[in-house]
Amino acid sequence: MSPDQKKALTTELPASGPEAPVVRRKIGKTTYLVRVHFNPESTETLQDKLQRMLEDEVNHPDPAA
């Protein structure tokens, strides 16, 4: 999938008031709306979280896979 196709499929909608932003993604004939939210009191950065998730995946692989 080209970057232009990805851009056409993923759209960020502006938040209205205190609501979190919504990402719209169309896959086939189904459109998914995903509300994005973050805990303002979190002390873990995005980089820390991704690192932790990758380490967990490597150390504890899914036995069903």
ROSEPA-109429 format. One record per residue: x, y, z of N, C-alpha, C in turn; residue in one letter; residue number from 0. Coordinates in nm, 2 decimals. Example, Ala and Ser with C-alpha at 12.3 -4.5 7.8 and 13.67 -1.06 7.14 Angstrom:
2
<<1.32,-0.57,0.78>,<1.23,-0.45,0.78>,<1.32,-0.33,0.78>,a,0>
<<1.28,-0.22,0.71>,<1.37,-0.11,0.71>,<1.29,0.00,0.79>,s,1>
# end
This chain:
65
<<0.08,-0.12,0.00>,<0.00,0.00,0.00>,<0.09,0.12,0.00>,m,0>
<<0.06,0.21,-0.09>,<0.14,0.33,-0.10>,<0.11,0.43,0.01>,s,1>
<<0.20,0.52,0.04>,<0.17,0.62,0.15>,<0.05,0.71,0.12>,p,2>
<<0.02,0.74,-0.01>,<-0.10,0.81,-0.04>,<-0.22,0.73,-0.01>,d,3>
<<-0.22,0.60,-0.04>,<-0.34,0.52,-0.01>,<-0.36,0.51,0.14>,q,4>
<<-0.25,0.50,0.22>,<-0.26,0.49,0.37>,<-0.32,0.63,0.42>,k,5>
<<-0.27,0.74,0.36>,<-0.32,0.87,0.40>,<-0.47,0.88,0.37>,k,6>
<<-0.51,0.83,0.26>,<-0.66,0.83,0.23>,<-0.74,0.75,0.32>,a,7>
<<-0.68,0.64,0.38>,<-0.76,0.55,0.46>,<-0.76,0.60,0.61>,l,8>
<<-0.66,0.68,0.65>,<-0.65,0.72,0.79>,<-0.67,0.87,0.80>,t,9>
<<-0.77,0.91,0.87>,<-0.80,1.05,0.89>,<-0.81,1.09,1.03>,t,10>
<<-0.74,1.19,1.07>,<-0.75,1.24,1.21>,<-0.86,1.35,1.21>,e,11>
<<-0.95,1.33,1.30>,<-1.06,1.43,1.31>,<-1.03,1.52,1.43>,l,12>
<<-1.05,1.65,1.42>,<-1.02,1.74,1.54>,<-1.11,1.71,1.66>,p,13>
<<-1.06,1.72,1.77>,<-1.14,1.70,1.90>,<-1.24,1.82,1.91>,a,14>
<<-1.36,1.78,1.95>,<-1.45,1.89,1.98>,<-1.47,1.90,2.13>,s,15>
<<-1.43,2.01,2.19>,<-1.43,2.03,2.33>,<-1.33,1.94,2.40>,g,16>
<<-1.36,1.89,2.51>,<-1.27,1.80,2.59>,<-1.25,1.66,2.53>,p,17>
<<-1.33,1.63,2.42>,<-1.32,1.49,2.37>,<-1.18,1.47,2.31>,e,18>
<<-1.14,1.34,2.31>,<-1.02,1.30,2.25>,<-1.04,1.29,2.10>,a,19>
<<-0.92,1.30,2.02>,<-0.93,1.29,1.88>,<-0.98,1.15,1.84>,p,20>
<<-1.03,1.14,1.71>,<-1.08,1.01,1.66>,<-1.00,0.98,1.53>,v,21>
<<-0.96,0.86,1.52>,<-0.89,0.81,1.39>,<-0.99,0.73,1.32>,v,22>
<<-1.01,0.76,1.19>,<-1.11,0.69,1.11>,<-1.02,0.60,1.01>,r,23>
<<-1.05,0.47,1.01>,<-0.98,0.38,0.92>,<-1.08,0.29,0.85>,r,24>
<<-1.07,0.29,0.72>,<-1.16,0.20,0.64>,<-1.08,0.08,0.59>,k,25>
<<-1.13,-0.04,0.62>,<-1.07,-0.16,0.58>,<-1.18,-0.24,0.51>,i,26>
<<-1.17,-0.25,0.38>,<-1.27,-0.31,0.30>,<-1.39,-0.22,0.30>,g,27>
<<-1.51,-0.28,0.33>,<-1.63,-0.20,0.33>,<-1.67,-0.15,0.47>,k,28>
<<-1.58,-0.18,0.57>,<-1.60,-0.14,0.71>,<-1.52,-0.02,0.75>,t,29>
<<-1.58,0.08,0.81>,<-1.51,0.19,0.86>,<-1.50,0.18,1.01>,t,30>
<<-1.38,0.19,1.07>,<-1.36,0.19,1.21>,<-1.33,0.33,1.26>,y,31>
<<-1.39,0.37,1.37>,<-1.36,0.49,1.44>,<-1.30,0.46,1.57>,l,32>
<<-1.18,0.51,1.59>,<-1.10,0.47,1.71>,<-1.08,0.60,1.79>,v,33>
<<-1.12,0.61,1.91>,<-1.10,0.73,1.99>,<-0.97,0.72,2.06>,r,34>
<<-0.88,0.82,2.05>,<-0.75,0.81,2.10>,<-0.75,0.89,2.23>,v,35>
<<-0.70,0.83,2.34>,<-0.69,0.90,2.47>,<-0.56,0.86,2.54>,h,36>
<<-0.52,0.95,2.62>,<-0.40,0.93,2.70>,<-0.42,0.97,2.85>,f,37>
<<-0.36,0.90,2.94>,<-0.37,0.94,3.08>,<-0.28,1.05,3.11>,n,38>
<<-0.33,1.17,3.14>,<-0.24,1.29,3.17>,<-0.15,1.27,3.29>,p,39>
<<-0.18,1.17,3.37>,<-0.10,1.15,3.49>,<0.01,1.04,3.47>,e,40>
<<0.01,0.99,3.35>,<0.11,0.88,3.32>,<0.25,0.93,3.32>,s,41>
<<0.34,0.85,3.37>,<0.48,0.89,3.38>,<0.56,0.81,3.27>,t,42>
<<0.50,0.72,3.20>,<0.57,0.64,3.10>,<0.55,0.71,2.96>,e,43>
<<0.67,0.72,2.90>,<0.67,0.79,2.76>,<0.62,0.68,2.66>,t,44>
<<0.59,0.73,2.54>,<0.55,0.64,2.43>,<0.67,0.55,2.40>,l,45>
<<0.79,0.60,2.40>,<0.91,0.51,2.37>,<0.92,0.41,2.48>,q,46>
<<0.90,0.44,2.61>,<0.91,0.35,2.72>,<0.80,0.24,2.70>,d,47>
<<0.68,0.28,2.67>,<0.57,0.18,2.65>,<0.60,0.08,2.54>,k,48>
<<0.64,0.14,2.42>,<0.67,0.05,2.31>,<0.79,-0.05,2.35>,l,49>
<<0.89,0.00,2.41>,<1.00,-0.08,2.45>,<0.95,-0.19,2.55>,q,50>
<<0.87,-0.16,2.64>,<0.81,-0.26,2.74>,<0.73,-0.36,2.67>,r,51>
<<0.64,-0.32,2.57>,<0.56,-0.41,2.50>,<0.64,-0.50,2.41>,m,52>
<<0.74,-0.45,2.35>,<0.83,-0.54,2.27>,<0.90,-0.64,2.35>,l,53>
<<0.95,-0.60,2.47>,<1.03,-0.69,2.56>,<0.93,-0.80,2.61>,e,54>
<<0.81,-0.76,2.64>,<0.71,-0.86,2.69>,<0.68,-0.96,2.58>,d,55>
<<0.67,-0.91,2.46>,<0.63,-1.00,2.35>,<0.75,-1.10,2.32>,e,56>
<<0.87,-1.05,2.33>,<0.98,-1.14,2.31>,<1.00,-1.24,2.43>,v,57>
<<0.98,-1.19,2.55>,<1.00,-1.28,2.66>,<0.88,-1.37,2.69>,n,58>
<<0.76,-1.34,2.64>,<0.64,-1.42,2.67>,<0.56,-1.43,2.54>,h,59>
<<0.61,-1.51,2.44>,<0.54,-1.52,2.32>,<0.40,-1.59,2.34>,p,60>
<<0.31,-1.55,2.25>,<0.17,-1.61,2.25>,<0.18,-1.76,2.22>,d,61>
<<0.14,-1.85,2.31>,<0.15,-1.99,2.28>,<0.05,-2.04,2.17>,p,62>
<<-0.05,-1.96,2.14>,<-0.15,-1.99,2.04>,<-0.10,-1.96,1.90>,a,63>
<<0.01,-1.88,1.89>,<0.05,-1.84,1.76>,<0.14,-1.94,1.69>,a,64>
# end
